[in-house]
Amino acid sequence: MKNKYISKIITRSFEKFPEIPIKNSLRKFLAFNILVPKSIQNLSPLKGYELHRKLKNGDIVVDAGAFTGDYTVFAAKKVGKEGRVIAFEPDEKNRKILEKNLKYENLNNVTIIPRGLWGKNTTLKFQSSEGLHSTFNSKKAESTIKVVKLDDELKKLRIDKLDVLKMDIEGAEIEAIKGSIVTLKKFHPFVIIASYHEVNGKETSIFLENFLKKIGFKVISDFPNHKTTYAWKTNKG
């Protein structure tokens, strides 16, 4: 109980720290440096995203819910010049910081898509919570944004392979995965989705596990501090 309380304090304090470039370096340090206690490392979503499949040079990655670039920057560095990151971020405030962070890191292998992912191409009400935990269809929505099917967007970009599909989109993953069915069946990416969010009183991990199993993926949900659903094809033939 004491460790859980300390973990919450650390997490909340870190979120209040301004989103400046050095924060992404600090995120990486806290997640992977051997000098950092494992209890602290395991608070980091980055650690969870690498838990069952590490990014490799040349990977093509989708980062849905790019926020200000914590995973985008991390992934862009790992996949190198031969790889590519396609970052979906509908929140304008987040996007501006993301662009600054990429410029600061001199990363040119990232394509930013100023839209959210959904099960169809449409517009939705949107609530930006000062950059953190932005949500679709909120009762306090202050604007509307465009959302798209991943299948359609990757077709427009003429993507011919996808190695990793990461999502952290505050409950929108249920609709977004429905708009990714062609992508999943065609490219068989390794799937990493933050799935601790609740929709209609149920964790989204329940829907995701069932959905992905039905289309032939092996699926597990893991990493308790930032519950994540992982899925992959054991046979890509």
C-alpha positions in Angstrom: 0.0 0.0 0.0 2.9 2.3 0.9 4.6 1.7 -2.4 1.4 2.4 -4.3 0.9 5.7 -2.5 4.5 6.7 -3.3 4.0 5.7 -6.9 1.0 7.9 -7.2 2.8 10.9 -5.8 5.8 10.4 -8.2 3.4 10.0 -11.2 1.4 13.1 -10.4 4.4 15.2 -9.7 6.0 14.2 -12.9 2.9 15.1 -14.9 3.0 18.6 -13.5 6.5 19.1 -14.6 6.5 21.3 -17.8 6.6 19.5 -21.2 10.1 20.6 -22.3 12.5 18.5 -24.4 14.5 17.3 -21.4 11.4 15.7 -20.0 11.5 13.0 -22.7 15.1 12.3 -21.8 14.1 12.0 -18.2 11.3 9.6 -19.1 13.7 7.3 -20.9 16.3 7.5 -18.0 13.6 6.6 -15.4 12.3 3.7 -17.5 15.6 2.0 -18.5 18.6 3.1 -16.5 20.0 0.3 -14.3 20.6 2.8 -11.5 16.8 3.4 -11.2 14.9 1.0 -8.9 12.6 -1.4 -10.7 9.7 0.0 -8.7 10.3 3.4 -10.4 11.0 1.9 -13.8 7.7 0.1 -13.8 5.8 3.3 -13.4 6.8 4.3 -16.9 4.6 3.5 -19.9 7.8 3.4 -22.0 9.0 0.4 -20.1 5.6 -1.3 -20.7 5.7 -0.6 -24.4 9.0 -2.4 -24.7 8.1 -5.3 -22.4 7.2 -7.9 -25.0 8.7 -6.6 -28.2 11.6 -4.1 -28.5 11.7 -1.7 -31.3 14.3 -2.4 -34.0 16.2 -0.4 -36.6 14.1 0.0 -39.7 10.7 -0.6 -38.0 7.7 1.3 -39.2 5.6 2.4 -36.2 2.2 4.0 -35.7 2.0 6.1 -32.5 -1.7 6.9 -31.9 -2.0 9.4 -29.0 1.4 10.8 -29.6 0.9 13.4 -26.9 4.0 15.7 -26.8 6.3 13.0 -28.1 7.4 10.7 -25.2 7.0 7.5 -27.2 7.4 9.2 -30.6 10.8 10.6 -29.8 11.9 7.3 -28.2 10.6 5.2 -31.2 12.1 7.6 -33.8 15.6 7.2 -32.3 15.3 3.4 -32.0 14.0 2.8 -35.6 16.7 5.1 -37.0 16.9 6.7 -40.5 15.7 3.5 -42.1 12.6 3.4 -40.0 9.6 5.7 -39.7 7.1 6.8 -37.0 3.6 8.0 -38.0 2.3 10.0 -35.0 -1.4 10.7 -34.6 -2.2 13.6 -32.3 -5.5 15.6 -32.6 -4.8 18.1 -29.7 -3.2 21.2 -31.1 -1.4 22.1 -27.9 0.2 18.8 -27.7 1.1 18.9 -31.4 3.0 22.1 -31.1 5.1 20.8 -28.3 5.6 17.5 -30.2 6.9 19.5 -33.2 9.3 21.4 -30.9 10.6 18.3 -29.3 11.2 16.6 -32.7 13.1 19.7 -33.9 15.1 19.8 -30.7 16.1 16.2 -31.2 16.8 16.8 -34.9 14.5 13.9 -35.9 13.3 13.8 -39.5 11.7 10.3 -39.6 8.4 11.3 -38.1 5.1 12.1 -39.9 2.6 13.9 -37.8 -1.1 13.4 -38.5 -3.3 16.1 -36.9 -6.2 13.7 -36.3 -7.4 11.1 -33.9 -8.2 7.5 -34.7 -11.7 6.1 -34.8 -13.9 3.5 -36.5 -14.9 5.8 -39.3 -14.0 9.1 -40.8 -15.9 11.8 -39.0 -15.7 14.7 -36.5 -16.1 14.3 -32.8 -16.5 16.6 -29.8 -13.2 17.0 -28.0 -12.0 18.0 -24.6 -8.4 19.1 -24.2 -7.3 18.8 -20.5 -4.4 21.1 -20.7 -2.6 18.6 -22.8 -3.1 15.7 -20.5 -5.8 13.0 -20.8 -7.6 14.6 -23.7 -10.9 12.8 -24.5 -13.4 12.4 -27.2 -17.1 13.1 -26.8 -16.7 14.7 -23.4 -19.7 16.6 -21.9 -17.3 19.5 -21.4 -16.1 19.4 -25.0 -14.7 22.7 -26.1 -14.1 21.9 -29.8 -14.4 19.3 -32.5 -11.7 17.4 -34.2 -11.3 15.2 -37.3 -11.0 11.5 -36.7 -10.1 8.9 -39.2 -9.8 5.1 -39.8 -6.2 3.9 -39.6 -6.8 1.8 -42.6 -7.7 4.8 -44.8 -4.9 7.0 -43.5 -2.1 4.4 -44.1 -3.5 3.8 -47.6 -3.2 7.5 -48.3 0.4 7.5 -47.0 1.1 4.4 -49.2 2.5 2.5 -46.3 3.5 -1.0 -47.5 4.4 -2.5 -44.1 3.8 -1.8 -40.4 5.8 -3.4 -37.6 4.3 -1.8 -34.5 0.9 -0.3 -33.7 0.9 1.6 -30.4 -2.2 3.3 -29.0 -2.8 5.3 -25.8 -6.0 7.2 -26.7 -8.1 7.4 -23.5 -10.8 4.9 -24.3 -11.1 5.6 -28.0 -9.1 2.4 -28.7 -12.3 0.4 -29.0 -13.5 2.4 -32.0 -10.0 2.9 -33.3 -9.2 -0.8 -33.5 -12.4 -1.3 -35.5 -11.0 1.1 -38.1 -7.7 -0.8 -38.2 -9.0 -4.2 -39.3 -7.5 -4.1 -42.8 -4.1 -3.0 -41.4 -4.1 -5.7 -38.8 -4.9 -8.5 -41.3 -2.6 -7.2 -44.0 0.6 -6.3 -42.0 0.2 -8.2 -38.8 1.9 -5.6 -36.7 2.9 -6.1 -33.1 0.0 -4.3 -31.2 0.6 -2.3 -28.0 -2.5 -0.6 -26.6 -3.0 1.1 -23.2 -6.1 -0.7 -22.0 -6.8 0.4 -18.5 -9.4 3.0 -19.6 -13.1 2.3 -18.9 -15.9 2.5 -21.4 -19.4 1.8 -20.2 -18.0 0.6 -16.9 -15.6 -2.0 -18.4 -11.9 -1.9 -19.0 -11.2 -1.7 -22.7 -8.8 -4.6 -22.3 -11.8 -7.0 -22.3 -13.0 -5.8 -25.7 -9.5 -5.6 -27.2 -8.6 -9.1 -26.1 -11.8 -10.6 -27.7 -11.5 -8.6 -30.8 -7.9 -9.4 -31.5 -8.3 -13.1 -30.7 -11.1 -13.4 -33.2 -8.8 -12.2 -36.0 -6.1 -14.7 -35.1 -3.8 -12.8 -32.9 -2.2 -14.1 -29.7 -3.2 -11.7 -26.9 -2.2 -10.9 -23.4 -2.8 -7.9 -21.1 0.1 -7.1 -18.8 2.1 -4.4 -17.1 -0.2 -3.6 -14.1 0.9 0.0 -13.4 -0.2 1.0 -16.9 -2.3 -1.9 -18.1 -1.5 -2.7 -21.7 -2.8 -5.2 -24.1 -0.2 -6.8 -26.4 -1.1 -8.8 -29.5 0.9 -10.5 -32.2 0.8 -13.1 -35.0 2.8 -16.2 -34.2 2.6 -17.2 -37.9 2.7 -14.3 -40.4 2.3 -16.5 -43.4 
